[in-house]
């Protein structure tokens, strides 16, 4: 199992002259040992790509609501992204524990699984309130109109709780199933959890948005939500559960940075709504892919490297070693595949639903060029985020996933905008 998950042993990659003298054989051995992992990752990423199109249709259907509630689009990327940040990191930690032989299916209150669930729940509440605060503040600094602060907090918290309950259940199911069926959780966790976050969070945000605008009810609920957020953070920071406390203390500061990046991604989209997304609503369909799929691809690489760093299969060097480079090749291959499928499928959906797009070749070109740029950036970001967090003594599972997924929310949108400019749409 260890060889199937981690590839060839570190000494086989870095050591003997026979291996160095025959790099072609090294590559063949690596991909032979990774057949199952590649197949699992390919299936997971394709599922994630297709479900991101469902999320895109949902987002396209929310167009009227987005216009009615100023600033809602600023909140959408961060709400969707935070599900991947929190529960992608949860899956990465559980994947590492499976590889290390520490995972067990137990409901014991002090057990590893239960403490991870406790930490994820507390982080969900605390970060949801933080999303509302930072979303309102950053939008105000950039001159973007939004609904009042309390409205944003209520939408963020209720939408987050509704979606998190489902995504948490899926994450635990995936972890237990991976443990029992010998799946590689590092390869299937990030894309599938990201996909669930896309599909579940958008309808949850839409439902929560109908609480906006009640003069007395919304401010009261917003105040209670703020108190709940502070209480959740205090509980996580001081809990006697050592694993949960470490996760909350290590994760929350990183998640705050992730929130800022996601909010900025939302502002990039918000400011281009009139010029791009309203004239060509087909771009709503591919937007979740650029927000999440590249983050999931970077998350796959980061999760695999996190496990290898923990087990000593790779060293935290500035120059990637052969196993890391080969992992990067897998990620790039998955990225090309999923964006090709997404481009063709989203074009078909746009045609069937009557949503305008700027020509077949231009639409496919924007999707492929933007997706390729985003995948390369995700691979580089995933590698160096894992290496740097490990070098500074932090747990890559707690820090790398949020940094990569949120960084790619922003950078993925930037890559999409660059592709739009290259093809003359923006």
C-alpha positions as CSV (number, residue, x, y, z in Angstrom):
1,X,0.0,0.0,0.0
2,X,2.8,2.5,1.0
3,X,4.5,2.0,-2.4
4,X,1.2,2.4,-4.3
5,X,0.5,5.7,-2.5
6,X,3.9,7.2,-2.3
7,X,5.6,6.0,-5.5
8,X,9.1,4.6,-5.5
9,X,11.1,4.8,-2.3
10,X,13.1,8.0,-1.8
11,X,16.4,6.2,-2.0
12,X,15.4,4.7,-5.4
13,X,14.8,8.2,-6.7
14,X,17.7,10.1,-5.1
15,X,20.3,7.4,-4.5
16,X,21.9,4.8,-6.6
17,X,23.8,5.5,-9.8
18,X,21.9,2.8,-11.6
19,X,18.6,4.8,-11.1
20,X,20.2,8.1,-12.0
21,X,21.7,6.6,-15.1
22,X,18.3,5.3,-16.3
23,X,15.8,8.1,-15.7
24,X,13.4,6.6,-18.3
25,X,13.2,3.4,-16.1
26,X,12.7,5.6,-13.1
27,X,9.7,7.3,-14.7
28,X,8.3,3.9,-15.9
29,X,8.6,2.5,-12.4
30,X,6.9,5.5,-10.9
31,X,3.9,5.5,-13.2
32,X,3.6,1.7,-12.8
33,X,3.5,2.0,-9.1
34,X,1.0,4.9,-9.4
35,X,-1.5,3.3,-11.7
36,X,-4.3,2.9,-9.1
37,X,-3.7,6.4,-7.7
38,X,-3.8,8.0,-11.2
39,X,-7.0,6.2,-12.0
40,X,-8.6,7.2,-8.8
41,X,-7.5,10.8,-9.2
42,X,-8.7,10.9,-12.8
43,X,-12.1,9.7,-11.9
44,X,-12.4,12.1,-8.9
45,X,-11.2,15.1,-10.9
46,X,-13.6,14.3,-13.8
47,X,-16.5,14.0,-11.3
48,X,-15.4,17.3,-9.8
49,X,-15.3,18.9,-13.2
50,X,-18.8,17.8,-14.1
51,X,-20.3,18.8,-10.8
52,X,-18.6,22.2,-11.1
53,X,-20.8,22.7,-14.2
54,X,-23.9,22.0,-12.1
55,X,-22.6,24.7,-9.7
56,X,-22.1,26.9,-12.7
57,X,-25.7,26.4,-13.8
58,X,-26.8,27.2,-10.3
59,X,-24.7,30.4,-10.3
60,X,-26.1,31.4,-13.7
61,X,-29.6,30.9,-12.3
62,X,-28.8,33.2,-9.4
63,X,-28.1,36.1,-11.7
64,X,-31.2,38.0,-10.7
65,X,-30.6,37.5,-7.0
66,X,-27.0,38.6,-7.5
67,X,-28.3,41.8,-9.0
68,X,-30.8,42.3,-6.3
69,X,-28.4,42.0,-3.4
70,X,-25.3,44.2,-3.7
71,X,-22.2,42.5,-2.7
72,X,-23.5,38.9,-2.7
73,X,-21.1,38.0,-5.5
74,X,-18.2,39.1,-3.2
75,X,-19.4,36.5,-0.6
76,X,-19.9,33.6,-3.0
77,X,-16.3,32.7,-3.8
78,X,-15.2,32.9,-0.1
79,X,-18.3,30.8,1.0
80,X,-17.7,28.1,-1.6
81,X,-13.9,28.2,-1.0
82,X,-14.1,27.9,2.7
83,X,-15.8,24.5,2.5
84,X,-12.8,23.2,0.5
85,X,-10.4,24.9,2.8
86,X,-11.8,23.5,6.0
87,X,-12.9,20.0,4.8
88,X,-10.1,19.6,2.3
89,X,-7.6,20.1,5.1
90,X,-9.6,17.7,7.2
91,X,-9.4,15.0,4.5
92,X,-5.6,15.7,4.1
93,X,-5.1,15.2,7.9
94,X,-7.1,12.0,7.9
95,X,-5.2,10.8,4.7
96,X,-1.9,11.4,6.5
97,X,-3.1,9.4,9.5
98,X,-4.2,6.6,7.2
99,X,-0.8,6.5,5.5
100,X,0.9,6.6,9.0
101,X,-1.2,3.8,10.4
102,X,-2.8,6.1,13.1
103,X,-6.4,6.2,11.7
104,X,-9.1,4.2,13.3
105,X,-12.9,4.3,12.9
106,X,-14.0,5.2,16.4
107,X,-16.6,7.4,18.1
108,X,-14.5,7.9,21.2
109,X,-14.7,11.5,22.3
110,X,-11.0,11.9,22.6
111,X,-10.2,9.9,19.4
112,X,-8.4,11.4,16.4
113,X,-11.5,11.3,14.2
114,X,-13.8,13.0,16.7
115,X,-11.3,15.7,17.5
116,X,-10.9,16.5,13.8
117,X,-14.7,16.8,13.5
118,X,-14.8,19.1,16.5
119,X,-12.1,21.3,15.1
120,X,-13.8,21.5,11.6
121,X,-17.1,22.5,13.2
122,X,-15.7,25.2,15.3
123,X,-13.7,26.6,12.4
124,X,-16.8,26.7,10.3
125,X,-18.7,28.9,12.7
126,X,-15.7,31.2,13.5
127,X,-14.7,31.7,9.8
128,X,-18.3,32.3,8.6
129,X,-18.5,35.3,10.9
130,X,-15.1,36.4,9.8
131,X,-16.1,36.2,6.2
132,X,-19.0,38.6,6.7
133,X,-16.7,41.1,8.5
134,X,-13.8,41.0,6.0
135,X,-16.1,40.8,3.0
136,X,-17.8,44.0,4.1
137,X,-14.6,45.7,5.0
138,X,-12.7,44.9,1.8
139,X,-15.6,45.7,-0.4
140,X,-15.9,49.1,1.3
141,X,-12.2,49.8,0.8
142,X,-12.5,49.0,-2.9
143,X,-15.7,51.1,-3.3
144,X,-18.0,48.2,-4.0
145,X,-21.6,48.6,-2.7
146,X,-22.9,45.8,-0.4
147,X,-25.8,45.2,1.9
148,X,-25.3,46.0,5.6
149,X,-22.7,44.1,7.7
150,X,-25.3,42.1,9.6
151,X,-26.9,40.8,6.4
152,X,-23.5,39.5,5.2
153,X,-22.8,37.8,8.5
154,X,-26.2,36.1,8.5
155,X,-25.9,34.9,4.9
156,X,-22.3,33.6,5.5
157,X,-23.1,31.8,8.8
158,X,-26.4,30.2,7.8
159,X,-25.2,29.3,4.3
160,X,-22.0,27.9,5.8
161,X,-23.8,25.8,8.4
162,X,-26.2,24.3,5.9
163,X,-23.5,23.3,3.4
164,X,-20.9,22.3,6.0
165,X,-23.2,19.7,7.6
166,X,-23.4,17.9,4.2
167,X,-19.8,18.3,3.2
168,X,-18.6,17.1,6.6
169,X,-20.7,13.9,6.2
170,X,-19.2,13.4,2.8
171,X,-15.7,13.9,4.1
172,X,-16.1,11.4,6.9
173,X,-17.6,8.9,4.5
174,X,-14.8,9.3,2.0
175,X,-12.2,8.9,4.8
176,X,-13.7,5.8,6.3
177,X,-14.3,4.3,2.8
178,X,-10.7,5.1,1.8
179,X,-9.4,3.4,4.9
180,X,-11.5,0.3,4.4
181,X,-11.1,-0.1,0.6
182,X,-7.5,1.0,0.4
183,X,-8.2,4.2,-1.7
184,X,-5.7,7.0,-1.8
185,X,-7.5,9.8,0.1
186,X,-4.9,12.3,-1.0
187,X,-5.9,11.9,-4.6
188,X,-9.7,11.6,-4.3
189,X,-10.4,13.8,-1.2
190,X,-9.6,17.3,-2.5
191,X,-11.5,17.2,-5.9
192,X,-14.6,15.4,-4.5
193,X,-14.9,17.6,-1.4
194,X,-14.4,20.6,-3.6
195,X,-17.1,19.4,-5.9
196,X,-19.5,18.9,-3.0
197,X,-18.6,22.4,-1.7
198,X,-19.5,23.9,-5.1
199,X,-22.8,22.1,-5.5
200,X,-24.1,22.4,-1.9
201,X,-22.9,25.9,-0.9
202,X,-24.4,27.9,-3.7
203,X,-28.0,26.8,-3.0
204,X,-27.3,27.2,0.7
205,X,-26.2,30.8,0.1
206,X,-29.2,31.4,-2.1
207,X,-31.6,30.2,0.6
208,X,-29.8,32.2,3.3
209,X,-30.0,35.4,1.1
210,X,-33.7,35.5,1.6
211,X,-33.1,36.6,5.2
212,X,-31.5,39.8,3.9
213,X,-33.3,43.1,4.5
214,X,-35.5,42.4,7.5
215,X,-35.1,45.6,9.6
216,X,-35.2,44.0,13.1
217,X,-34.8,40.3,12.5
218,X,-31.5,40.4,10.5
219,X,-29.6,42.7,12.8
220,X,-30.6,40.5,15.8
221,X,-29.6,37.3,14.0
222,X,-26.4,39.0,12.9
223,X,-25.5,40.0,16.5
224,X,-26.2,36.4,17.7
225,X,-24.1,35.0,14.9
226,X,-21.2,37.3,15.8
227,X,-21.4,36.1,19.4
228,X,-21.5,32.5,18.2
229,X,-18.4,33.1,16.1
230,X,-16.4,34.5,19.0
231,X,-17.6,31.7,21.3
232,X,-16.6,29.0,18.7
233,X,-13.1,30.5,18.3
234,X,-12.6,30.8,22.1
235,X,-13.8,27.2,22.5
236,X,-11.4,25.9,19.9
237,X,-8.5,28.0,21.2
238,X,-8.9,26.8,24.8
239,X,-10.4,23.3,24.5
240,X,-8.7,20.5,26.5
241,X,-8.8,18.3,23.3
242,X,-5.2,18.6,22.3
243,X,-5.5,17.7,18.7
244,X,-8.6,19.9,18.1
245,X,-6.9,22.8,19.9
246,X,-3.7,22.5,17.8
247,X,-5.8,22.3,14.6
248,X,-7.8,25.5,15.5
249,X,-4.7,27.4,16.6
250,X,-2.8,26.5,13.5
251,X,-5.6,26.8,11.0
252,X,-7.6,29.9,11.9
253,X,-4.8,32.5,11.1
254,X,-4.2,30.8,7.7
255,X,-8.0,30.7,7.1
256,X,-8.2,34.4,7.7
257,X,-5.5,34.9,5.0
258,X,-7.6,32.5,2.8
259,X,-10.7,34.6,3.4
260,X,-8.9,37.8,2.2
261,X,-7.8,36.0,-1.0
262,X,-11.3,34.6,-1.7
263,X,-12.9,38.0,-1.1
264,X,-10.5,39.6,-3.5
265,X,-11.4,36.9,-6.0
266,X,-15.1,37.9,-5.5
267,X,-14.3,41.5,-6.1
268,X,-12.5,40.6,-9.4
269,X,-15.6,38.9,-10.6
270,X,-18.0,41.6,-9.2
271,X,-16.2,44.3,-11.1
272,X,-16.5,42.4,-14.5
273,X,-20.1,41.4,-14.2
274,X,-21.4,44.1,-16.6
275,X,-18.6,43.7,-19.1
276,X,-18.3,39.9,-19.3
277,X,-20.9,37.8,-17.4
278,X,-24.1,39.7,-18.3
279,X,-23.4,39.9,-22.1
280,X,-22.0,36.3,-22.1
281,X,-23.8,34.3,-19.3
282,X,-22.1,31.1,-20.5
283,X,-19.1,32.2,-18.5
284,X,-21.1,31.8,-15.3
285,X,-21.0,28.0,-16.1
286,X,-17.2,27.7,-16.2
287,X,-16.6,30.2,-13.4
288,X,-16.8,27.6,-10.5
289,X,-14.2,25.5,-12.3
290,X,-11.7,28.3,-12.3
291,X,-12.6,29.1,-8.6
292,X,-12.3,25.5,-7.4
293,X,-10.9,22.9,-9.8
294,X,-7.5,24.4,-10.0
295,X,-7.5,24.7,-6.2
296,X,-8.4,21.0,-6.0
297,X,-5.6,20.1,-8.4
298,X,-3.1,22.1,-6.3
299,X,-4.7,20.4,-3.2
300,X,-4.0,17.0,-4.6
301,X,-0.3,17.8,-5.1
302,X,-0.1,19.5,-1.7
303,X,-1.8,16.6,0.1
304,X,0.5,14.0,-1.6
305,X,3.6,16.1,-0.8
306,X,2.3,16.5,2.8
307,X,2.1,12.7,3.2
308,X,5.6,12.2,1.6
309,X,7.1,14.9,3.8
310,X,5.7,13.3,6.9
311,X,7.1,9.9,5.9
312,X,10.5,11.3,4.6
313,X,9.9,10.2,1.0
314,X,10.8,13.7,-0.2
315,X,12.9,16.4,1.3
316,X,11.8,20.1,1.6
317,X,14.2,21.4,-1.0
318,X,13.7,24.6,-3.2
319,X,14.5,22.5,-6.2
320,X,11.8,19.8,-6.6
321,X,13.0,16.2,-6.5
322,X,12.0,13.6,-9.0
323,X,8.9,12.3,-7.0
324,X,7.6,15.8,-6.6
325,X,8.1,16.5,-10.3
326,X,6.4,13.4,-11.3
327,X,3.5,14.2,-9.0
328,X,3.4,17.6,-10.8
329,X,3.1,15.8,-14.2
330,X,0.1,13.9,-12.9
331,X,-1.6,17.2,-11.8
332,X,-0.9,18.9,-15.1
333,X,-2.3,15.9,-17.0
334,X,-5.4,15.9,-14.8
335,X,-5.8,19.7,-15.4
336,X,-5.6,19.4,-19.2
337,X,-8.2,16.6,-19.1
338,X,-10.7,18.3,-16.8
339,X,-10.6,21.7,-18.6
340,X,-11.0,20.1,-22.0
341,X,-14.0,18.2,-20.7
342,X,-15.4,21.3,-18.9
343,X,-14.9,23.5,-22.0
344,X,-16.8,21.2,-24.4
345,X,-19.5,20.2,-21.9
346,X,-20.1,23.8,-20.8
347,X,-20.4,24.9,-24.4
348,X,-23.0,22.2,-25.0
349,X,-24.9,23.3,-21.9
350,X,-24.8,26.9,-22.9
351,X,-26.2,26.0,-26.3
352,X,-29.0,23.9,-24.8
353,X,-30.0,26.5,-22.2
354,X,-29.7,29.5,-24.6
355,X,-26.9,31.3,-22.8
356,X,-24.8,33.5,-25.0
357,X,-21.1,32.9,-25.6
358,X,-18.5,34.6,-27.8
359,X,-18.1,31.9,-30.5
360,X,-17.2,28.3,-30.2
361,X,-13.4,28.5,-30.8
362,X,-13.0,31.6,-28.7
363,X,-15.0,30.0,-25.8
364,X,-13.0,26.8,-25.9
365,X,-9.7,28.7,-26.3
366,X,-10.5,30.8,-23.2
367,X,-11.3,27.7,-21.2
368,X,-8.2,25.8,-22.3
369,X,-5.7,28.6,-22.1
370,X,-7.0,30.0,-18.8
371,X,-7.2,26.4,-17.4
372,X,-3.7,25.5,-18.4
373,X,-2.3,28.7,-16.9
374,X,-4.2,28.1,-13.7
375,X,-3.1,24.5,-13.5
376,X,0.6,25.4,-13.8
377,X,0.3,28.1,-11.2
378,X,-1.6,25.6,-8.9
379,X,1.2,23.1,-9.2
380,X,3.9,25.6,-8.4
381,X,1.9,27.1,-5.5
382,X,1.0,23.6,-4.2
383,X,4.7,22.5,-4.1
384,X,6.2,25.6,-2.5
385,X,3.3,26.0,0.0
386,X,3.9,22.4,1.2
387,X,7.7,22.8,1.3
388,X,7.7,26.2,3.2
389,X,5.1,25.2,5.8
390,X,7.1,22.0,6.5
391,X,10.4,23.9,6.7
392,X,9.0,26.3,9.2
393,X,7.8,23.4,11.4
394,X,4.1,23.7,10.6
395,X,1.8,20.8,9.6
396,X,1.4,21.0,5.8
397,X,-2.1,19.4,6.2
398,X,-3.3,22.4,8.2
399,X,-1.7,25.2,6.2
400,X,-1.1,24.1,2.7
401,X,-4.6,23.2,1.6
402,X,-6.2,26.5,2.6
403,X,-3.4,28.5,1.1
404,X,-3.4,26.7,-2.2
405,X,-7.2,26.5,-2.6
406,X,-7.8,30.2,-1.7
407,X,-4.7,31.4,-3.6
408,X,-6.0,29.6,-6.6
409,X,-9.5,31.0,-6.2
410,X,-7.9,34.4,-6.7
411,X,-5.2,33.4,-9.2
412,X,-7.7,31.1,-11.1
413,X,-10.0,34.1,-11.7
414,X,-7.0,36.2,-12.7
415,X,-6.0,33.5,-15.2
416,X,-9.5,33.5,-16.6
417,X,-9.4,37.3,-16.9
418,X,-6.0,37.1,-18.7
419,X,-7.5,34.5,-21.1
420,X,-10.5,36.8,-21.7
421,X,-8.1,39.7,-22.5
422,X,-6.0,37.5,-24.8
423,X,-9.0,36.4,-26.8
424,X,-10.4,40.0,-26.9
425,X,-13.5,39.4,-24.8
426,X,-12.4,41.7,-21.9
